[in-house]
Amino acid sequence: MSTATTRVGRRGRRTGAPYAFLAPAVILFVLFIIVPIGYAGYLSLRKVRVSGLGLGRGARTEIFAGLENYRAAIGDPELWSGGLRVLGYGALLVPTMLGLALLFALLLDRPRARFGRFARTSIFLPYAVPAIIASLLWGFLYLPATSPVNDVAAWLGLPEPDLLGEGSVFFAVVNIALWGGVGFNMIVLYTALRAIPPELYESARLDGCSEVQIALRIKIPLLLPALVMTTVFSMIATLQVFVEPLALSPLSNSISSTWTPLMKVYRDAFDTNDPYAAAATSVLIAAITLVLSFGFLRLVQNRAFGQER
């Protein structure tokens, strides 16, 4: 009887051990992800009703608003303008960033690549710089008074470029994200390349394939799952662009407080003191991000992951 009881006790401990290890992560996920999302959804359905002049106790009461905040957000031209700007930002940034990351990964994966460790570290290093610090550094490089680009242009007798002007500030923001994002995606793709069996390359070389042919016919097709993953991550980060334009806004009159949707959320929540409208806009941004990411995965899943089934 005692032996059977001991075995049951050990089996119970082994069964409960995984849940004990998972508990801290689950608790943190619920507290810092699920609860804030739920609270944002709750606020998006509320609004403040002001009685009289809005002075005194009970003059401002929170009431149920239904979908009123969502209708106001959808009909806001500033949100649509910022959303279209972000789509153009992503259309330029994502292909350029992933193209450079793929190129660097392929170059570093060559059999006789020189200074591989130094090159990987150098390319990845900008990603380790916090986005706000990188934005401020680039912002001072863009300023006419401190920019070396303007000094070089003046030395060559060329007109000084206005890197923070109305027509160029869009590309200035793209450049900051490009500088910081190429390294991370390069490391992901390079790691996936190192997982490919080298026997495939040896067989291709025996058949007379050049390194370019090996890259086009073997490496890139086998990298499709990693390329899809990095594309999804880049799309999500693009739709949530916030830090770069916010850091550059004090340096340029070309960046408004609603230049991106998340900047509009920030303005509504902290400048105009309307957390209910900010919450509704946040939920819409999250829903659009989910739809675009899921739609992209559905579009490419057969081609990218078909061989894994």
Salt bridges, closest charged atoms under 4 A:
GLU62 OE2 - ARG46 NE 3.15
GLU68 OE1 - LYS47 NZ 3.00
ASP76 OD2 - LYS264 NZ 3.12
GLU78 OE1 - ARG267 NH1 3.23
ASP109 OD1 - ARG194 NH1 3.26
ASP109 OD2 - LYS219 NZ 2.98
GLU202 OE2 - ARG205 NH1 3.54
GLU211 OE2 - ARG205 NE 2.84
ASP268 OD2 - LYS264 NZ 2.80
ASP268 OD1 - ARG267 NH2 3.05
